[in-house]
Amino acid sequence: MRRRAFLGHTLAFAAMPVMATEPRFHLTGSMEQGSLVIGAAPPGSVAALDGRPLHVTPNGRFAFGFAFDQTRASLVTVRYPDGGGDSRSFTPVVRQYETQAVNGLPQNTVTPPPEVRVRIEKEAEDIYLARLTDSDGADFASGLDWPAPGILSGIFGSRRIDNGVPMAPHFGVDMAAPTGTPIRAPADGRISLSADHFLNGGFTLIDHGQGVSTSYLHQSMRHVAAGDLVKRGQLIGLIGQTGRATGPHLHWAMNWFQQRLDPSRSTRKSAPEAL
C-alpha cells in the first residue's frame, strides 16, 4: 500500500488543447458539489485533474471529488496508451444547504476543556494521515450500500449551530437508530483506523482505494481493527451515542483524500432501509 499526498507533480500533458471530437473517457456520478466522480478510460491510460496526476487502475478506472462549495470548473485530462488524449472541463451542479440547530450536546464536546485538546488534535492527525492512503483498486466503483437502517436525521453540508455555537458544516449523513443497530461495510475495503475518539466516539475508517474512504462515528462497539480486510455487507460495528452526540445514531462520512464528500450521492439506493 502506498501513501502519498494527492497534490503531487504536475503532468506534462495537462495543458493539452481541448479536442473537438467526443472524448474516449467518460465520467459517472451525480456531478454535484460534494460528490464523488468515477472515470473510465481505455486500459493503460493516464489521467490528471487540473494538472495533478490521478491514480488510474490498469483497467482505466479513476476517481476524484468536487468540493462541497466548488463553483469553478475542473479540468480532466486523459492521455491514451496509443498516444492520443482528451481534455474536458466539468462544473459541479450547485447545491443549496440548510442550517440545522442541534441542542443538548455534551458541552465539553462543543467547547472542549484545555486538558483534552491535545488528545483531540492527535486524533484529528491520525485521521488526516489515514486519509492520505492511495491504494490500488476501486472497490467503490460499483456504488455504495447504506451501512445501517434508520431515519435520516442529518444531511451533508448543512450549517450547524451546536448548543448555540456556530460550527463547521456537517460533513456526513446521520442515520438515527437504536443503540446496537448493526453497521455494515458499504463496499469492500481495508480498515485504516479503528479507535475510540473524544469527539467522534467509536470511530472506524475504511479505505476503498484511490483515496476514497468512508468513516463511521459514534459507535457503541467496533468489530474490526486496523489492517482488517472487509467485504461488502460485513458487520463492522454497532450504532451508539458516543462522542459528540445527542442520541444514538451513525454519522457516515466519505472522503477523497482530504476532500469531504457526500456518501448519499454514491449509494445504489436513494435512502436507507426503514427500521
N, C-alpha and C positions, 0 to 999 in steps of 0.2 A: 504494500500500500504506500502510495506516495503522498507527501504533504507539500503543498506549495500555495502561496498567495495567488489569487486569481490575477491581480494586476501585475502581470509579468511583462515579457518583452513584446514589443510591437511587431506584428507580422509585416514582412516586406511588401506583401500584396494588398495591404489594407487600403491603399489609395487607388486600387484598380477601378477603372471607369464603370459606371452602371451600364449593363448590357441592355440592348433594345429587345432582345428575344426573351421568351419565357424562361425563367431560371430552372435549372435542373435540381435544385433543392427545394424543399417545402417545409413550412412550419405549421405546427398544430398547438392548440391551447386556446384559452379564452381571449388572449391578446389584450387584456385589460391591465390597468395599473395593479401591481401586486400579484401578477400571475406568472406561473412557470410556463416557459415556451420550450417545445421539443422540436428539434430539427432533424431532418432526414436528407442525406445526400448520398451520392454513389459511394460504394465502399472504397476506402483509400483516400477520400477527400480530407482536406484540412480546412478549418473554419476560424473566423475571428468575429468578435463583437466590438465595434468601434475601435478596430485596430489591435485589440488584445486577443491572444490565442484562446481558443476554446478546446476543451478535451473532446475528441471525436473517437468513438469506438471503431473497431475495424469494419463494422458493417455500416458506418456512416451516420450513427446517431450522435447528436449533441444537444446541449440544453443551456438555457440562460433564463434570467428573470427580469421583469420590469419592476422598478421601484414603485412603492405604494403611491408616491406623489409625482411620478415621472410624467412630464408633458412633452419633452423633446423626443425626436426620433432616434432610434438605434439603428446603426448600420451593420448589417450582417453580410459578411464576405466569405465566399467559399471558393477554394481552388480545387479543381477536379484532378484525378490521377492522370488524365490524358493531357493535362497542361492548360485546359480552358478554365474559366471561372465566371462567377456572377457576384454582383453586389446589389443589395436591396435595402431600402430604408423602411422601418416599421415603427409607427407611432402608436403607443398603447391607448386604448379607449379610456377616457376619463371616468372615474367613479365618484359618487357622492357619499361621503362618510358622515355618519350621525355622531352625536355627542351622547355619552352614557355616563350617568352619575351612579357610583357604587358606594353605598354606606354600610357601616357595620364591620369594616375590615379591622383586624388587629392593628391598633395604632402603631405598634413598634415595627410593622411591616410597611407602613406608609411613610413614617419618619423614623428610620432605624436609629437606635442609640449608637453612640460612637464605638462602644465595645464590640459591635457586630459588623461594623463597616469593613474591616479588614477581611472578615470571612466572606462577606457579600462580594467584594472586589475579586477575591481569589476564585470564587465560584463562577463569576462572570468571565474571568480569564480562561478558566478551564473550558467553558462553553465556546468561547471565541476560538481557542486553539482546536477544539474538536471540529469546528465548522470549517477549518482550513483544509480538511481532508479532501483529496482529489483522487478517488479510487476509480478503478476500471468498472465497467458495467453500466447498465441503465435499467435497474430494477423498477424504476418509477415510470418507465415509458408506456406501460400498458394501463396506466391510471391507478389511482389510489382507492382503497376501500375505506369507508368511515371506520375509525378504530373502536368506536363504542356506540351503543344506542343512547338515546336521551333527547332532551329538549334543548334546542339551540338557545343559549342564554347570553351569548356574547359573540359579536361578529368582528371580523378583521377590519382594522383601520379606524375603528370608532375612537373619537377623542374621549379620554377617560378623565373623570373627576372622582378621585378616591377619598372618601371621608372629607369632602370639600376641598381637596388639594388637587389642582390641575397636574396631570401626569402625562407621560408619553402615550402615544396612540396604542391601542390594544392590538398587538401583532399576533393574533391567533384566533381560533374558533373555540368557543366554550360549549361543552355538552353537559348539561345538568342531569345527574343520575344518582341513585343511592350509593353510599359508600359500599365498596365491594363489587360494584359492577365491573365485569371483565373488560380489559383494554387489549386489543389485538393488533398486531402489526398490519399496516395497510398495504404493504408490499414487502418483497424480500429485501434483506439488507444485513448489515453488521452493526452491533451495538458499539458506539463510540464512547458513550459515557452513561453511567448509571450511578446515582448518588442521592443523598438527602441534602437538600439545599435550604437555606434560611427563607428566601422569598419564593422559590419555585416548589418547595416541598419535595416530595418524591419525584425525582427527575430522571428521564431516560431520553437519550438521543440516538436515533438510528441513521446510519449512513446508507443511502440508497445508490450512491455512485455519482461521479462527475460533479461533486459539490452539492448535490441535492440531499438534504437531510430533513427529518421530521423529529419533533420533540413532544414530550408528554409530561405535563406538570400536575402537581398537587395529588400525586398518587398516595394511597394508603399503604400499598405494598408493591414492591418491584420484584418481578420474577425473572429478570435477566441481569447479566453482568457484562462489563466492558469486554469486548472481544467475541462475544457470542454471535453466531450466525442465526438469523431468524427467517422464517418463511411467512409469506402472506397468510394471515389468519391465526398465527401463533399467539398464545397468551403471553403478554409482556408485563402486565401489571393490573392493579385494581384501582378504580376511581376512589378518590378521597377528598379530604378538606385540609390538606397540609400546606404550610407556607402562607402566602397572601391570598386568602380565600374567605368568602362569607358563607359558603355552603359546599357540599360535595359536588364536584364537577371535574371534568377533564378539560384542561387548556391544551389544545392541539395546535402546534405551530409547524411551519415549514420554512426552510431557508434554501437559497442557492448561495453557497459560501456565506458571506455576511449579509446578503440581501434578503430581507424578510418578505415572505410571500404568503399568500392566502391558500391554505390547503384545500379549502372548499371549491376552489376553481380547478382543481385537478382530480376530483373524485369521479368515479364511474357512475354514481347515483347522485341526485341533486341534494338529498338530505339524509341524515342518519335514520336508522330504524327507530320507531317509537318503542317505548318501554312496554 
